[in-house]
Amino acid sequence: MEEDKIVMIPYVAHESAMNRMERANKRLWVIILVMFIGIMIYFLLPTEVTTSDTSQDVQDVENSEVNQTIGD
């Protein structure tokens, strides 16, 4: 029966595959760490805009004319 055969993998091939996997895992952890730091920085940055600079005053004047002043 061919199902019972044991496949022998050379030691050199096994070691090279393990080294490649270790390097890939290290790169993956670095990417995860950089993404985590980036997300933390994104959420810690201030995102609110002060409304005092963008306020608008609208006043009605006779004959239904509208005067609009923007800012201060």
Phi and psi in degrees as a GROMACS rama.xvg file:
@    title "Ramachandran Plot"
@    xaxis  label "Phi"
@    yaxis  label "Psi"
@TYPE xy
-82.3267  -17.0603  GLU-2
-69.2857  -24.7413  GLU-3
-87.3206  -0.813283  ASP-4
-72.1782  142.097  LYS-5
-96.4423  129.52  ILE-6
-92.9139  125.228  VAL-7
-97.835  125.368  MET-8
-104.922  129.278  ILE-9
-60.4125  146.417  PRO-10
-59.3506  -38.8481  TYR-11
-64.8434  -40.9587  VAL-12
-65.8262  -41.3334  ALA-13
-63.6386  -46.0616  HIS-14
-64.3816  -39.6277  GLU-15
-67.681  -37.2771  SER-16
-65.8022  -40.3271  ALA-17
-66.1439  -39.7939  MET-18
-63.3145  -41.5933  ASN-19
-63.368  -41.0033  ARG-20
-66.125  -39.5596  MET-21
-63.7404  -42.1069  GLU-22
-64.6464  -40.979  ARG-23
-63.8449  -39.9431  ALA-24
-65.3862  -38.9248  ASN-25
-64.3744  -43.41  LYS-26
-62.2225  -40.3527  ARG-27
-61.2803  -43.7156  LEU-28
-65.5751  -37.0092  TRP-29
-64.9346  -42.7131  VAL-30
-62.9979  -43.5754  ILE-31
-62.718  -42.3943  ILE-32
-64.7399  -43.7712  LEU-33
-65.122  -40.7415  VAL-34
-64.2692  -41.2959  MET-35
-62.3648  -44.8269  PHE-36
-64.0077  -41.7033  ILE-37
-62.4337  -41.0179  GLY-38
-66.2944  -40.9649  ILE-39
-63.7441  -42.2551  MET-40
-64.2312  -41.337  ILE-41
-59.5003  -44.0152  TYR-42
-78.1464  -19.0536  PHE-43
-88.687  -14.5235  LEU-44
-70.9684  144.981  LEU-45
-69.1832  136.6  PRO-46
-120.459  -3.33814  THR-47
-84.7143  142.169  GLU-48
-107.639  132.964  VAL-49
-70.0407  135.818  THR-50
-86.7901  -8.06011  THR-51
-68.1579  -29.9993  SER-52
-79.4481  -21.4839  ASP-53
-112.558  16.6523  THR-54
-74.6668  147.951  SER-55
-125.687  134.552  GLN-56
-111.031  126.14  ASP-57
-116.517  128.352  VAL-58
-127.477  135.384  GLN-59
-85.7649  138.272  ASP-60
-123.722  165.106  VAL-61
-55.8384  154.602  GLU-62
63.5656  29.4522  ASN-63
54.0564  31.9725  SER-64
-85.2338  148.361  GLU-65
-119.849  125.721  VAL-66
-103.629  131.294  ASN-67
-125.868  127.559  GLN-68
-116.387  135.656  THR-69
-112.389  130.514  ILE-70
81.6685  -150.136  GLY-71
